[in-house]
Amino acid sequence: MTQYCTGLLVKHKGVKVNYTRKINHFILFLVPVFVDRGFAYEESFGLFALGSLLAISSLAIYLEPVRKKVPLISTMFLSFDRPEDRPHTLLWLSTQIAAGYLVLLPMIMLFYYHDLMHWIFLPILINGIGDGLAEPVGVRFGKHSYQTHALFTRKKYIRTFEGSACVFLTTVIVLALHYNYFTAGQLVAAIVIMPPLMTLAEAFSPHTWDTPFLFLTGYLILFAISFI
């Protein structure tokens, strides 16, 4: 529903895909977090893994032969099909989501084994909010740019320091709001180490492939901090 509505904004109102894509990004990453924290249910790793597989498989509806025949799906596709990403839009999106889950699933097992599940949603929040804001802020307010590479192409893409700063600030805010999940030493270490490294992970990750790099960086830092 969200993708269809944002696709209509692109199609009929000329809204930039850079903005509608990030609306979808917020919904994709943040709604499950708040549902998970707001409603009690029996957690199951197998169920989560199955849901991850279904989420990746569902992208098949956006394949060109399908979306050309179904106007609803064609409109949904418009909500994240940035012109500069063509013809790799779907390839980059699907591989990023798959890579994100390939990082997330073993980290859930690792954090569960070490009784660190209270931290598991922190990198998800940082990615959902920080990376979600980075592109629209960069498009609207970015004045200082730098280039990054992308998979399967030699073309360079532009990012901005203003956009990347969103990741830094979001990391600081998320950690500060969850201070009670850390010991004093862990909190100091997290606030000193995590914001710059998460920002660098976003800055040096391939175009459209921020999520797995932010997840991996965030979880490895938190796991290391757990020994303090």
C-alpha positions in Angstrom: 0.0 0.0 0.0 2.8 2.4 0.9 4.7 1.7 -2.3 1.5 2.2 -4.4 0.8 5.6 -2.7 4.3 6.8 -3.0 4.4 5.6 -6.6 1.3 7.7 -7.3 3.2 10.7 -5.9 6.0 10.1 -8.4 3.7 9.5 -11.3 1.2 12.3 -10.8 2.8 14.9 -8.6 6.4 14.7 -9.8 7.8 13.9 -6.3 11.4 12.9 -6.5 12.1 9.2 -6.2 14.9 10.1 -3.8 12.1 11.0 -1.3 9.5 8.3 -2.0 12.2 5.6 -1.9 13.1 6.6 1.7 9.5 6.7 2.8 9.4 3.0 1.8 12.7 2.6 3.6 11.3 3.9 6.9 8.3 1.7 6.6 10.3 -1.4 5.7 12.8 -1.2 8.6 11.0 0.7 11.4 7.4 -0.7 11.4 8.6 -4.3 12.2 10.8 -2.9 15.1 7.8 -1.1 16.7 5.5 -4.0 16.1 8.0 -6.3 17.7 8.4 -4.0 20.7 4.8 -3.1 21.1 3.1 -6.5 20.8 3.8 -9.6 22.8 4.1 -12.8 20.8 6.2 -15.9 20.9 9.5 -15.3 19.1 10.7 -17.9 16.7 14.0 -17.8 14.7 12.6 -20.2 12.2 9.6 -17.9 11.6 11.8 -14.9 11.2 14.1 -16.7 8.7 11.0 -17.8 6.8 9.7 -14.2 6.8 13.1 -13.0 5.5 13.0 -15.5 2.6 9.5 -14.4 1.7 10.4 -10.8 1.8 13.2 -11.4 -0.7 11.1 -13.7 -2.9 8.3 -11.1 -3.0 10.5 -8.8 -5.1 9.9 -11.2 -8.0 6.6 -9.3 -8.6 8.7 -6.3 -9.8 10.3 -8.3 -12.7 9.8 -6.4 -15.9 7.5 -9.0 -17.6 5.2 -8.9 -14.5 5.1 -5.1 -13.9 4.5 -4.4 -17.6 1.3 -6.4 -17.4 0.1 -5.2 -14.0 -0.4 -1.4 -13.7 -0.6 -1.6 -9.9 2.8 -3.2 -9.7 4.2 -0.8 -12.3 3.1 2.1 -10.1 4.6 0.5 -7.0 7.9 0.1 -8.9 8.0 3.8 -9.7 8.3 4.6 -6.0 11.9 3.3 -5.8 13.1 3.2 -9.4 15.6 6.1 -9.4 16.5 7.1 -13.0 20.2 7.0 -12.1 19.9 3.4 -11.0 18.5 2.0 -14.2 18.9 -0.7 -15.4 20.2 -2.1 -12.1 17.4 -0.9 -9.8 15.8 -4.3 -9.0 19.2 -6.1 -8.9 20.7 -3.7 -6.4 17.5 -3.6 -4.2 17.1 -7.4 -4.1 20.8 -8.1 -3.4 21.0 -5.4 -0.7 18.0 -6.9 1.1 19.4 -10.4 0.7 22.8 -9.3 2.0 21.1 -7.4 4.9 19.3 -10.6 6.0 22.5 -12.6 5.6 24.1 -10.3 8.1 21.1 -10.0 10.4 20.3 -13.7 10.8 23.6 -14.9 12.1 23.9 -11.8 14.3 20.5 -12.7 15.9 21.9 -16.1 16.7 25.1 -14.7 18.1 23.4 -12.0 20.2 20.8 -14.6 21.5 23.6 -17.0 22.5 25.4 -14.2 24.4 22.2 -12.7 26.0 22.5 -9.5 24.0 19.1 -9.4 22.4 18.3 -6.0 24.0 20.8 -4.5 21.6 19.6 -6.3 18.4 17.4 -3.5 17.2 19.9 -0.7 17.6 21.7 -1.1 14.3 18.2 -1.5 12.7 17.1 1.8 14.1 20.3 3.5 13.0 20.0 2.2 9.5 16.3 2.9 9.3 16.5 6.5 10.5 20.1 7.5 9.7 20.3 6.0 6.2 16.7 6.9 5.6 17.4 10.6 6.2 20.8 10.6 4.5 19.6 10.8 0.9 16.7 13.3 1.2 18.8 15.5 3.4 21.7 15.3 0.9 19.4 16.0 -2.0 17.8 19.0 -0.3 20.6 20.5 1.7 23.8 18.8 0.5 26.5 21.3 -0.6 29.7 19.2 -0.1 29.7 16.1 -2.2 32.0 13.0 -2.7 31.8 10.0 -5.0 31.1 6.4 -4.3 31.1 3.3 -6.5 28.4 0.8 -7.2 28.1 -2.9 -8.0 28.2 -4.2 -11.5 29.0 -0.8 -13.1 31.9 1.6 -13.4 29.7 4.6 -13.0 30.3 6.8 -9.9 27.5 8.1 -7.7 27.3 11.2 -5.6 26.9 11.3 -1.8 27.1 14.4 0.4 28.8 15.0 3.8 25.5 16.6 5.0 23.7 13.4 4.2 26.3 11.2 5.8 26.2 13.4 8.9 22.6 12.1 9.5 24.1 8.6 10.2 26.5 10.1 12.7 23.8 12.1 14.5 21.3 9.3 14.5 23.8 6.9 16.0 24.5 9.3 18.8 20.8 9.9 19.5 19.8 6.2 19.3 22.6 5.3 21.8 21.7 8.2 24.1 18.0 7.3 24.2 18.9 3.7 25.1 21.6 4.5 27.7 19.9 2.2 30.2 20.8 -0.8 28.0 24.5 -0.2 28.7 26.9 0.0 31.6 28.6 3.4 32.0 31.8 2.0 30.4 29.9 0.4 27.5 27.9 3.6 26.8 31.1 5.8 26.7 32.8 3.3 24.4 29.7 3.1 22.1 29.3 6.8 21.8 33.0 7.3 21.1 33.4 4.4 18.6 30.1 3.8 16.9 29.0 7.1 15.4 32.2 7.7 13.3 32.5 4.0 12.2 28.8 3.8 11.3 29.3 7.0 9.3 32.3 5.6 7.5 30.4 2.3 6.8 27.7 4.3 5.1 30.1 6.5 3.2 32.2 3.7 1.8 29.5 1.2 1.1 28.5 0.7 -2.6 25.7 2.8 -3.9 22.3 1.4 -2.7 24.1 -1.2 -0.6 24.3 0.7 2.8 22.2 -1.7 4.8 24.5 -4.8 5.1 27.5 -2.6 5.8 25.7 -0.7 8.5 24.3 -3.9 10.0 27.7 -5.6 10.1 29.6 -2.6 11.4 27.0 -1.9 14.1 26.7 -5.5 15.4 30.4 -6.1 15.4 31.0 -2.9 17.4 28.2 -3.8 19.9 29.5 -7.3 20.3 33.0 -6.0 21.0 31.7 -3.5 23.5 29.8 -6.3 25.3 33.1 -7.5 26.8 33.7 -4.2 28.6 
